[in-house]
Amino acid sequence: MPIEYIDSSSAKLIYAGQHVYNVPTLIKELVENSIDASSKNVWVSIEEKNELEYIEVADDGDGIKLEDMLLIARKNYTSKNNDGTKYGYKGEALNCILQCSNRIEIHSRNTSDVYGRVLKLNDQGELELNPKAREKGTSIKIERPFAKFPVRLTEWKRNRSSHMKTLVKILKNIALLAPLRIVLSIKGREESIIFSSNGYQSMRERAKELFGFQIEMEKRMEIGDTNVHIYLGLSERKQTLTYWNNRPINNQVKNDTLTSLGC
C-alpha cells in the first residue's frame, strides 16, 4: 500500500481524537478549566435522548475577557502557562473538543464586564459573538459531542455504565484537592443527579465525604520539578491517593511505588 498525504482536516481529527478520546476525558478538561478560573461551584450536565445530545459544564468562576473570547478554541492559542500551576492539555482542549463535535456555545461574563457574551463556534472555527446577560462565570455547551467519531459514540452506548463510573471517580479526585462543589446530572426524560460534592473547606471532611475514610497521614515531596502529594486513609481497607502536580495517579503500581518512596 503506497504512502499517502493526510489532508489537514483529517490531521486535525486525528490530533483531536488522541487527546479528547471519550466523555470522561472531555468533561475532565472542561472542569479543569473551571478550576483555573477560581470557581467555587461547577455544574456538569449530560443530555441523552436517543443519542448523546450535548454536554454542558457551567461555573461561577472569573469568566472570560472579551479579547480572549475572540481567540478561544483556536489552535496554538492558550491561556495556560508552563509552570505547572494550570490544568489542561496545553490549553488546547477546547480546540480538540471543537474538532470532535458539531458546535460549541460559550456563554461568559468576566468579573470586569457589565454584561455577558455568548460565542457560538462551528467545527470550521466560524464564530458568532453577541451580548447576552448572565451572572459572573462561564458555561460551555458541546452540541453532539464526538459526532465525527461514530465508533466512540457506539462505545459510549455500549459501556455507558463503565464510563459513568470513571467520570465520577475523576470528579471525586478533583473535588478532594479544593473546596469545590461539583454537581453531575443526567438529563433524559427526567433529570437525575448522579454525583455531588459539598465543597467542604477541610480536606479531612472532603476525604470522608468523597471516599469514606479518615486521612491517617499526608506526605509531600519533590521529585525534580514535580510535587507529589500522598494521602493515606483508614477505612475498611487501607486506601492511598496520590497526586502528581495536583493530578491524580490512578495506576495502582505507580501509587504503591511512590508510597514506598515517600513513606
C-alpha positions, 0 to 999 in steps of 0.5 A, a space after each residue: 500500500 503506497 504512502 499517502 498525504 493526510 489532508 489537514 482536516 483529517 490531521 486535525 481529527 486525528 490530533 483531536 481524537 488522541 487527546 479528547 478520546 471519550 466523555 470522561 476525558 472531555 468533561 475532565 478538561 472542561 472542569 479543569 478549566 473551571 478550576 483555573 478560573 477560581 470557581 467555587 461551584 461547577 455544574 456538569 450536565 449530560 443530555 441523552 435522548 436517543 443519542 448523546 445530545 450535548 454536554 454542558 459544564 457551567 461555573 461561577 468562576 472569573 469568566 472570560 475577557 472579551 479579547 480572549 473570547 475572540 481567540 478561544 478554541 483556536 489552535 496554538 492559542 492558550 491561556 495556560 502557562 508552563 509552570 505547572 500551576 494550570 490544568 489542561 492539555 496545553 490549553 488546547 482542549 477546547 480546540 480538540 473538543 471543537 474538532 470532535 463535535 458539531 458546535 460549541 456555545 460559550 456563554 461568559 461574563 468576566 468579573 470586569 464586564 457589565 454584561 455577558 457574551 455568548 460565542 457560538 463556534 462551528 467545527 470550521 472555527 466560524 464564530 458568532 459573538 453577541 451580548 447576552 446577560 448572565 451572572 459572573 462565570 462561564 458555561 460551555 455547551 458541546 452540541 453532539 459531542 464526538 459526532 465525527 467519531 461514530 465508533 466512540 459514540 457506539 462505545 459510549 452506548 455500549 459501556 455507558 455504565 463503565 464510563 459513568 463510573 470513571 467520570 465520577 471517580 475523576 470528579 471525586 479526585 478533583 473535588 478532594 484537592 479544593 473546596 469545590 462543589 461539583 454537581 453531575 446530572 443526567 438529563 433524559 426524560 427526567 433529570 437525575 443527579 448522579 454525583 455531588 460534592 459539598 465543597 467542604 473547606 477541610 480536606 479531612 471532611 472532603 476525604 470522608 465525604 468523597 471516599 469514606 475514610 479518615 486521612 491517617 497521614 499526608 506526605 509531600 515531596 519533590 521529585 525534580 520539578 514535580 510535587 507529589 502529594 500522598 494521602 493515606 486513609 483508614 477505612 475498611 481497607 487501607 486506601 492511598 491517593 496520590 497526586 502528581 502536580 495536583 493530578 491524580 495517579 490512578 495506576 495502582 503500581 505507580 501509587 504503591 511505588 511512590 508510597 514506598 518512596 515517600 513513606 
